[in-house]
Amino acid sequence: MKIKLIAIGKTDEKFLEEGIEKYLKRLKHYHSFELIIIPDIKQGSKFISDNLKEAEGKLILQKVQEGDFVILLDEKGKTFTSSEFAVFLQKKLNTVTTNLIFVIGGAFGFSPAVYERANEKISLSKMTFSHQMVRLFFTEQLYRGFTILRGEKYHHE
């Protein structure tokens, strides 16, 4: 099984790119992980939000295989502490036999088709973050989850 993170659009800020890269390198020691960036829709600013979500949704669904377990990072999803997320992650690692796919939508969220395809939704916070920042937050939390599962000293309670 591979863990994948699908995200829309490139990261514009160098400090975010550096942070994401830091955790991508660390994650290699724990599990097979792939970050998949779907390019921004050309002239996306000319779309109304629903049309943009539909176009992005089609691109997201092209990256998902039939048996993949898809988890949306969505503000209306279930929230966890870091330790609870580690337990959630372990359960998925024990039960999912195909790829475990996490998805970060674009600025306007997900299309109805992506919501229909999703197996679960989780939230990193009740607050709203830019979809670029969520990449850094998620990769750090995934790394933190693995360190918790291994009893390493990264996480403090």
Beta strands, then each sheet from edge to edge (+ up, - down):
strand 1: 3-8
strand 2: 33-38
strand 3: 69-79
strand 4: 100-104
strand 5: 120-123
sheet 1: 2+ 1+ 4+ 3+ 5+
end
